[in-house]
């Protein structure tokens, strides 16, 4: 019995040691009381908890070990801040102007260091090529030429090495970003597919929380060429073993990539593979399966309770009575929406005469932009005004705007048009 108590005490001590806090401070005039803390799994933000401020300070207690990207989202003012955890306390102070974040001050060592590293990397990748081109027009012995050379030399210098013992996540992120994804990487040493597969296979758990997985998979697919997608994916999944947690996360990411890039043939193939798995399914893959199941042809379109609907007294999608419904996910900042929705507007009266209702659900953030835009739209409009933090993307598997669905009178999905032209053609209005 004594040994059990000793083991329990050791586990309790380890648990306490692993726990860290995230503290966020804002000025007194910041008009938001709520904040949501997220961790990361691949490219998916995972809600950890929601807290209310006490004297404009939010304190999140994280109970277990975590190294990777995190974010805090303030839903009422639609502000987001990103930071990292190295399993140590995080301390952030926000400078607010007109209820929007003007500046972020990182008070803990890891985030302050990561911020400086990121700023330096961005300058190296974005500014250095421009300065190198400008240099051709100025002589080295002029004052400006000397200044250019000095700045080029500074930006070209090797970034200061990060102590992997004291800052394991920053070291992991910088090392692998530079190796696989940096625009300034030596093209003569282009990473081949085998190197990427080895990295994905052997990497520790920081891969899932680093934000590197999605762009690395895109780079991997691109390196194999458009004609070898299936061979590239099969080779990767065979090495990772699709039944494992890592294999399932990669499979989930690939399905989402194929969805986002309208690579329907590959999405169908690997979504079928995911559906056929007989092993225990991870939460990450389960969320991808559920999102896709929600919007399969013939499925009942999940109901949505309107937030602040315009041009209707209905409380939800299901409350809208019509022979057919066209659901369109859009945004006032989407260039394709700017060109497509006016075409829908031209045919609105003809659609209405056929008892076809249009319901626009916007992924806008800015209320003024959204309000001005919907003034021209006579159909039902609603928005959570949370952009890609809205519930739409997860519930309805929305990866881009505009995205269309056509429902029958019983809210079953009967068509998933690619473009507005497909919508009009379906109703024989082109």
MOURRA-V896904 format. One record per pair of residues at least 12 apart in sequence whose ideal C-beta (glycine too) atoms are under 10 Angstrom apart, sorted by sequence separation. I is the first residue (numbers start at 1). J is the second residue. If there is no record, write none. Layout:
# MOURRA-V896904
i & j
I & J
I & J
This chain:
# MOURRA-V896904
i & j
36 & 48
37 & 49
48 & 60
49 & 61
60 & 72
70 & 82
71 & 83
92 & 104
93 & 105
162 & 174
179 & 191
200 & 212
220 & 232
221 & 233
224 & 236
254 & 266
255 & 267
258 & 270
259 & 271
274 & 286
277 & 289
290 & 302
304 & 316
305 & 317
328 & 340
362 & 374
370 & 382
371 & 383
404 & 416
405 & 417
414 & 426
415 & 427
22 & 35
24 & 37
36 & 49
37 & 50
49 & 62
69 & 82
70 & 83
81 & 94
92 & 105
93 & 106
135 & 148
161 & 174
162 & 175
199 & 212
200 & 213
203 & 216
220 & 233
237 & 250
254 & 267
255 & 268
257 & 270
258 & 271
303 & 316
304 & 317
305 & 318
306 & 319
328 & 341
345 & 358
360 & 373
370 & 383
388 & 401
403 & 416
404 & 417
35 & 49
36 & 50
37 & 51
48 & 62
49 & 63
58 & 72
69 & 83
70 & 84
91 & 105
92 & 106
93 & 107
134 & 148
135 & 149
161 & 175
236 & 250
237 & 251
255 & 269
274 & 288
275 & 289
303 & 317
304 & 318
305 & 319
306 & 320
330 & 344
344 & 358
360 & 374
371 & 385
403 & 417
404 & 418
22 & 37
35 & 50
36 & 51
48 & 63
69 & 84
70 & 85
79 & 94
91 & 106
92 & 107
159 & 174
180 & 195
217 & 232
220 & 235
221 & 236
236 & 251
255 & 270
274 & 289
302 & 317
303 & 318
362 & 377
370 & 385
402 & 417
403 & 418
404 & 419
34 & 50
35 & 51
58 & 74
68 & 84
69 & 85
90 & 106
91 & 107
92 & 108
132 & 148
135 & 151
179 & 195
180 & 196
200 & 216
217 & 233
220 & 236
254 & 270
255 & 271
301 & 317
302 & 318
303 & 319
328 & 344
344 & 360
367 & 383
369 & 385
402 & 418
404 & 420
406 & 422
34 & 51
35 & 52
67 & 84
68 & 85
79 & 96
90 & 107
91 & 108
131 & 148
135 & 152
179 & 196
199 & 216
200 & 217
233 & 250
237 & 254
254 & 271
271 & 288
275 & 292
301 & 318
341 & 358
360 & 377
402 & 419
406 & 423
33 & 51
34 & 52
35 & 53
48 & 66
66 & 84
67 & 85
68 & 86
72 & 90
89 & 107
90 & 108
91 & 109
131 & 149
134 & 152
233 & 251
236 & 254
252 & 270
255 & 273
271 & 289
274 & 292
275 & 293
300 & 318
326 & 344
365 & 383
367 & 385
402 & 420
404 & 422
405 & 423
33 & 52
34 & 53
66 & 85
67 & 86
68 & 87
77 & 96
89 & 108
92 & 111
159 & 178
180 & 199
217 & 236
251 & 270
252 & 271
254 & 273
255 & 274
341 & 360
358 & 377
360 & 379
361 & 380
362 & 381
364 & 383
365 & 384
366 & 385
404 & 423
32 & 52
33 & 53
65 & 85
66 & 86
67 & 87
70 & 90
72 & 92
74 & 94
79 & 99
81 & 101
88 & 108
89 & 109
90 & 110
91 & 111
131 & 151
132 & 152
179 & 199
196 & 216
200 & 220
251 & 271
254 & 274
358 & 378
359 & 379
360 & 380
361 & 381
362 & 382
363 & 383
364 & 384
365 & 385
406 & 426
32 & 53
33 & 54
37 & 58
51 & 72
53 & 74
66 & 87
67 & 88
77 & 98
78 & 99
79 & 100
80 & 101
83 & 104
88 & 109
89 & 110
90 & 111
91 & 112
131 & 152
196 & 217
199 & 220
233 & 254
271 & 292
358 & 379
359 & 380
360 & 381
361 & 382
362 & 383
363 & 384
364 & 385
365 & 386
366 & 387
402 & 423
406 & 427
36 & 58
48 & 70
65 & 87
72 & 94
77 & 99
78 & 100
79 & 101
82 & 104
84 & 106
86 & 108
88 & 110
232 & 254
251 & 273
252 & 274
271 & 293
357 & 379
358 & 380
359 & 381
360 & 382
361 & 383
362 & 384
363 & 385
364 & 386
365 & 387
404 & 426
30 & 53
33 & 56
35 & 58
37 & 60
39 & 62
50 & 73
62 & 85
64 & 87
76 & 99
77 & 100
81 & 104
83 & 106
85 & 108
86 & 109
87 & 110
88 & 111
128 & 151
132 & 155
176 & 199
196 & 219
197 & 220
251 & 274
304 & 327
337 & 360
356 & 379
357 & 380
358 & 381
359 & 382
360 & 383
361 & 384
362 & 385
363 & 386
364 & 387
365 & 388
32 & 56
34 & 58
35 & 59
36 & 60
37 & 61
45 & 69
46 & 70
48 & 72
77 & 101
84 & 108
86 & 110
127 & 151
128 & 152
131 & 155
132 & 156
196 & 220
301 & 325
363 & 387
365 & 389
33 & 58
35 & 60
37 & 62
45 & 70
50 & 75
62 & 87
74 & 99
81 & 106
83 & 108
85 & 110
86 & 111
127 & 152
131 & 156
191 & 216
195 & 220
196 & 221
229 & 254
233 & 258
267 & 292
271 & 296
326 & 351
337 & 362
362 & 387
363 & 388
365 & 390
22 & 48
30 & 56
32 & 58
40 & 66
45 & 71
47 & 73
84 & 110
85 & 111
128 & 154
129 & 155
193 & 219
248 & 274
251 & 277
301 & 327
337 & 363
352 & 378
363 & 389
364 & 390
24 & 51
26 & 53
28 & 55
29 & 56
39 & 66
41 & 68
62 & 89
74 & 101
83 & 110
84 & 111
86 & 113
128 & 155
176 & 203
193 & 220
196 & 223
324 & 351
352 & 379
363 & 390
25 & 53
28 & 56
40 & 68
45 & 73
62 & 90
83 & 111
86 & 114
123 & 151
127 & 155
128 & 156
156 & 184
191 & 219
192 & 220
193 & 221
195 & 223
196 & 224
242 & 270
334 & 362
351 & 379
362 & 390
22 & 51
24 & 53
26 & 55
27 & 56
39 & 68
40 & 69
82 & 111
84 & 113
126 & 155
155 & 184
191 & 220
229 & 258
248 & 277
252 & 281
259 & 288
322 & 351
333 & 362
334 & 363
348 & 377
349 & 378
361 & 390
363 & 392
25 & 55
26 & 56
39 & 69
40 & 70
60 & 90
84 & 114
124 & 154
125 & 155
176 & 206
193 & 223
220 & 250
247 & 277
252 & 282
255 & 285
322 & 352
324 & 354
325 & 355
326 & 356
327 & 357
328 & 358
329 & 359
330 & 360
331 & 361
332 & 362
333 & 363
334 & 364
348 & 378
361 & 391
362 & 392
363 & 393
25 & 56
26 & 57
38 & 69
39 & 70
40 & 71
83 & 114
84 & 115
123 & 154
124 & 155
172 & 203
176 & 207
181 & 212
192 & 223
193 & 224
242 & 273
248 & 279
251 & 282
252 & 283
253 & 284
256 & 287
323 & 354
324 & 355
325 & 356
326 & 357
327 & 358
328 & 359
329 & 360
330 & 361
331 & 362
332 & 363
333 & 364
345 & 376
348 & 379
361 & 392
24 & 56
25 & 57
26 & 58
38 & 70
39 & 71
82 & 114
83 & 115
123 & 155
124 & 156
172 & 204
180 & 212
191 & 223
192 & 224
242 & 274
247 & 279
248 & 280
252 & 284
253 & 285
256 & 288
259 & 291
295 & 327
322 & 354
323 & 355
324 & 356
325 & 357
326 & 358
327 & 359
328 & 360
329 & 361
330 & 362
331 & 363
332 & 364
333 & 365
341 & 373
345 & 377
24 & 57
25 & 58
37 & 70
38 & 71
124 & 157
173 & 206
177 & 210
190 & 223
213 & 246
217 & 250
221 & 254
233 & 266
237 & 270
248 & 281
249 & 282
251 & 284
252 & 285
255 & 288
259 & 292
322 & 355
323 & 356
324 & 357
325 & 358
326 & 359
327 & 360
328 & 361
329 & 362
330 & 363
331 & 364
332 & 365
333 & 366
344 & 377
345 & 378
23 & 57
24 & 58
25 & 59
37 & 71
38 & 72
58 & 92
120 & 154
172 & 206
176 & 210
177 & 211
181 & 215
216 & 250
220 & 254
229 & 263
243 & 277
245 & 279
248 & 282
249 & 283
250 & 284
251 & 285
252 & 286
254 & 288
255 & 289
321 & 355
322 & 356
323 & 357
324 & 358
325 & 359
326 & 360
327 & 361
328 & 362
329 & 363
330 & 364
331 & 365
332 & 366
342 & 376
345 & 379
23 & 58
24 & 59
36 & 71
37 & 72
38 & 73
45 & 80
120 & 155
124 & 159
171 & 206
172 & 207
177 & 212
180 & 215
181 & 216
193 & 228
197 & 232
201 & 236
218 & 253
230 & 265
234 & 269
242 & 277
243 & 278
244 & 279
245 & 280
247 & 282
248 & 283
249 & 284
250 & 285
252 & 287
253 & 288
256 & 291
322 & 357
331 & 366
338 & 373
341 & 376
342 & 377
344 & 379
361 & 396
363 & 398
22 & 58
23 & 59
24 & 60
36 & 72
37 & 73
57 & 93
82 & 118
168 & 204
173 & 209
176 & 212
180 & 216
196 & 232
200 & 236
213 & 249
217 & 253
218 & 254
221 & 257
229 & 265
230 & 266
233 & 269
234 & 270
237 & 273
243 & 279
246 & 282
248 & 284
249 & 285
252 & 288
255 & 291
256 & 292
321 & 357
322 & 358
332 & 368
333 & 369
337 & 373
341 & 377
22 & 59
23 & 60
35 & 72
36 & 73
120 & 157
169 & 206
172 & 209
173 & 210
181 & 218
208 & 245
213 & 250
216 & 253
217 & 254
221 & 258
226 & 263
229 & 266
233 & 270
242 & 279
243 & 280
245 & 282
248 & 285
251 & 288
252 & 289
255 & 292
320 & 357
322 & 359
332 & 369
333 & 370
361 & 398
363 & 400
364 & 401
21 & 59
22 & 60
35 & 73
36 & 74
56 & 94
121 & 159
168 & 206
172 & 210
173 & 211
177 & 215
181 & 219
193 & 231
197 & 235
201 & 239
208 & 246
241 & 279
243 & 281
244 & 282
245 & 283
247 & 285
248 & 286
320 & 358
331 & 369
332 & 370
341 & 379
363 & 401
21 & 60
22 & 61
34 & 73
35 & 74
36 & 75
120 & 159
173 & 212
177 & 216
180 & 219
193 & 232
197 & 236
200 & 239
201 & 240
207 & 246
214 & 253
217 & 256
218 & 257
230 & 269
234 & 273
245 & 284
249 & 288
320 & 359
331 & 370
332 & 371
362 & 401
363 & 402
20 & 60
21 & 61
22 & 62
34 & 74
35 & 75
56 & 96
120 & 160
169 & 209
172 & 212
176 & 216
180 & 220
196 & 236
197 & 237
200 & 240
201 & 241
205 & 245
213 & 253
214 & 254
217 & 257
221 & 261
229 & 269
230 & 270
233 & 273
245 & 285
248 & 288
317 & 357
332 & 372
333 & 373
361 & 401
363 & 403
20 & 61
21 & 62
33 & 74
34 & 75
35 & 76
70 & 111
169 & 210
194 & 235
197 & 238
198 & 239
205 & 246
208 & 249
332 & 373
19 & 61
20 & 62
32 & 74
34 & 76
38 & 80
40 & 82
117 & 159
193 & 235
197 & 239
207 & 249
208 & 250
214 & 256
218 & 260
221 & 263
317 & 359
331 & 373
332 & 374
360 & 402
361 & 403
19 & 62
20 & 63
31 & 74
32 & 75
33 & 76
34 & 77
67 & 110
116 & 159
117 & 160
193 & 236
197 & 240
201 & 244
203 & 246
207 & 250
214 & 257
218 & 261
242 & 285
314 & 357
330 & 373
18 & 62
19 & 63
20 & 64
30 & 74
32 & 76
35 & 79
36 & 80
38 & 82
40 & 84
116 & 160
317 & 361
330 & 374
18 & 63
19 & 64
20 & 65
31 & 76
32 & 77
69 & 114
117 & 162
194 & 239
201 & 246
208 & 253
221 & 266
312 & 357
314 & 359
18 & 64
19 & 65
20 & 66
31 & 77
32 & 78
35 & 81
39 & 85
200 & 246
201 & 247
214 & 260
311 & 357
358 & 404
359 & 405
16 & 63
18 & 65
19 & 66
30 & 77
32 & 79
113 & 160
200 & 247
311 & 358
312 & 359
330 & 377
15 & 63
17 & 65
18 & 66
22 & 70
24 & 72
26 & 74
114 & 162
311 & 359
359 & 407
15 & 64
30 & 79
113 & 162
200 & 249
201 & 250
311 & 360
328 & 377
15 & 65
22 & 72
24 & 74
113 & 163
117 & 167
200 & 250
309 & 359
310 & 360
356 & 406
357 & 407
14 & 65
26 & 77
328 & 379
330 & 381
332 & 383
118 & 170
309 & 361
331 & 383
26 & 79
37 & 90
113 & 166
114 & 167
117 & 170
121 & 174
306 & 359
326 & 379
327 & 380
328 & 381
330 & 383
113 & 167
129 & 183
307 & 361
333 & 387
355 & 409
114 & 169
118 & 173
128 & 183
129 & 184
304 & 359
306 & 361
325 & 380
110 & 166
114 & 170
117 & 173
118 & 174
121 & 177
128 & 184
331 & 387
24 & 81
109 & 166
110 & 167
113 & 170
117 & 174
121 & 178
125 & 182
126 & 183
304 & 361
331 & 388
109 & 167
110 & 168
124 & 182
125 & 183
126 & 184
344 & 402
24 & 83
110 & 169
111 & 170
114 & 173
118 & 177
124 & 183
125 & 184
308 & 367
110 & 170
114 & 174
117 & 177
124 & 184
125 & 185
310 & 370
320 & 380
344 & 404
22 & 83
121 & 182
310 & 371
329 & 390
340 & 401
341 & 402
121 & 183
340 & 402
22 & 85
121 & 184
311 & 374
317 & 380
329 & 392
339 & 402
30 & 94
32 & 96
310 & 374
329 & 393
336 & 400
337 & 401
338 & 402
340 & 404
20 & 85
31 & 96
310 & 375
317 & 382
327 & 392
336 & 401
337 & 402
358 & 423
20 & 86
23 & 89
24 & 90
25 & 91
26 & 92
27 & 93
30 & 96
311 & 377
314 & 380
316 & 382
334 & 400
335 & 401
336 & 402
20 & 87
21 & 88
22 & 89
23 & 90
24 & 91
25 & 92
26 & 93
27 & 94
29 & 96
31 & 98
32 & 99
310 & 377
311 & 378
312 & 379
329 & 396
334 & 401
356 & 423
19 & 87
20 & 88
21 & 89
22 & 90
23 & 91
24 & 92
25 & 93
26 & 94
27 & 95
28 & 96
29 & 97
31 & 99
310 & 378
311 & 379
312 & 380
314 & 382
333 & 401
334 & 402
18 & 87
20 & 89
21 & 90
22 & 91
23 & 92
24 & 93
25 & 94
26 & 95
27 & 96
29 & 98
30 & 99
310 & 379
311 & 380
312 & 381
327 & 396
329 & 398
331 & 400
332 & 401
17 & 87
19 & 89
20 & 90
21 & 91
22 & 92
23 & 93
24 & 94
26 & 96
27 & 97
29 & 99
30 & 100
310 & 380
311 & 381
312 & 382
329 & 399
331 & 401
356 & 426
30 & 101
309 & 380
310 & 381
311 & 382
329 & 400
330 & 401
331 & 402
356 & 427
309 & 381
310 & 382
329 & 401
330 & 402
351 & 423
308 & 381
309 & 382
310 & 383
328 & 401
329 & 402
330 & 403
347 & 420
351 & 424
354 & 427
356 & 429
306 & 380
308 & 382
309 & 383
328 & 402
329 & 403
330 & 404
346 & 420
350 & 424
354 & 428
26 & 101
306 & 381
307 & 382
308 & 383
328 & 403
329 & 404
345 & 420
354 & 429
208 & 284
306 & 382
307 & 383
308 & 384
327 & 403
328 & 404
329 & 405
343 & 419
344 & 420
347 & 423
351 & 427
305 & 382
306 & 383
307 & 384
308 & 385
327 & 404
328 & 405
343 & 420
347 & 424
350 & 427
88 & 166
304 & 382
306 & 384
307 & 385
326 & 404
327 & 405
342 & 420
343 & 421
346 & 424
350 & 428
351 & 429
88 & 167
307 & 386
326 & 405
327 & 406
340 & 419
341 & 420
344 & 423
350 & 429
24 & 104
25 & 105
86 & 166
304 & 384
325 & 405
326 & 406
327 & 407
339 & 419
340 & 420
343 & 423
344 & 424
347 & 427
86 & 167
87 & 168
325 & 406
326 & 407
339 & 420
340 & 421
343 & 424
25 & 107
86 & 168
87 & 169
324 & 406
325 & 407
347 & 429
84 & 167
86 & 169
307 & 390
324 & 407
325 & 408
336 & 419
337 & 420
340 & 423
346 & 429
347 & 430
23 & 107
85 & 169
86 & 170
307 & 391
324 & 408
325 & 409
327 & 411
336 & 420
23 & 108
84 & 169
86 & 171
322 & 407
323 & 408
324 & 409
344 & 429
22 & 108
84 & 170
86 & 172
305 & 391
322 & 408
323 & 409
325 & 411
327 & 413
343 & 429
304 & 391
320 & 407
322 & 409
343 & 430
20 & 108
304 & 392
321 & 409
84 & 173
302 & 391
318 & 407
325 & 414
326 & 415
328 & 417
317 & 407
324 & 414
304 & 395
320 & 411
324 & 415
326 & 417
303 & 395
304 & 396
318 & 410
328 & 420
302 & 395
318 & 411
301 & 395
302 & 396
317 & 411
326 & 420
301 & 396
328 & 423
326 & 423
67 & 167
69 & 169
294 & 394
295 & 395
326 & 426
67 & 168
68 & 169
294 & 395
295 & 396
296 & 397
326 & 427
67 & 169
291 & 393
294 & 396
295 & 397
324 & 426
66 & 169
67 & 170
291 & 394
294 & 397
295 & 398
324 & 427
68 & 172
69 & 173
290 & 394
291 & 395
293 & 397
301 & 405
67 & 172
68 & 173
290 & 395
291 & 396
292 & 397
301 & 406
67 & 173
288 & 394
291 & 397
301 & 407
287 & 394
290 & 397
291 & 398
300 & 407
301 & 408
291 & 399
295 & 403
297 & 405
303 & 411
288 & 397
301 & 410
302 & 411
295 & 405
298 & 408
300 & 410
301 & 411
300 & 411
301 & 412
299 & 411
300 & 412
301 & 413
299 & 412
300 & 413
301 & 414
298 & 412
299 & 413
297 & 412
298 & 413
297 & 413
298 & 414
296 & 413
297 & 414
295 & 413
297 & 415
294 & 413
297 & 416
296 & 416
295 & 416
85 & 209
84 & 209
84 & 210
84 & 211
82 & 211
67 & 204
68 & 205
69 & 206
262 & 399
67 & 205
68 & 206
259 & 397
261 & 399
262 & 400
66 & 205
67 & 206
68 & 207
69 & 208
70 & 209
259 & 398
260 & 399
261 & 400
65 & 205
66 & 206
68 & 208
69 & 209
259 & 399
260 & 400
68 & 209
69 & 210
256 & 397
258 & 399
259 & 400
67 & 209
68 & 210
69 & 211
255 & 397
257 & 399
66 & 209
67 & 210
68 & 211
69 & 212
256 & 399
264 & 418
262 & 418
46 & 209
44 & 208
42 & 207
43 & 208
42 & 208
41 & 208
42 & 209
40 & 208
41 & 209
42 & 210
43 & 211
39 & 208
40 & 209
42 & 211
43 & 212
39 & 209
40 & 210
42 & 212
43 & 213
44 & 214
40 & 211
42 & 213
43 & 214
41 & 213
42 & 214
43 & 215
40 & 213
43 & 217
42 & 217
44 & 249
43 & 249
42 & 249
41 & 249
42 & 250
44 & 252
43 & 252
44 & 253
42 & 252
43 & 253
41 & 252
42 & 253
41 & 253
44 & 256
43 & 256
42 & 256
43 & 257
43 & 260
46 & 283
46 & 284
44 & 283
44 & 284
41 & 282
43 & 284
46 & 287
41 & 283
42 & 284
41 & 284
44 & 287
44 & 288
41 & 287
42 & 288
80 & 365
78 & 364
79 & 365
78 & 365
78 & 366
78 & 367
78 & 384
80 & 386
78 & 385
80 & 387
78 & 386
80 & 388
75 & 384
76 & 385
78 & 387
80 & 389
75 & 385
76 & 386
75 & 386
78 & 389
73 & 386
75 & 389
75 & 390
73 & 389
71 & 389
45 & 388
45 & 389
45 & 394
44 & 394
38 & 389
36 & 389
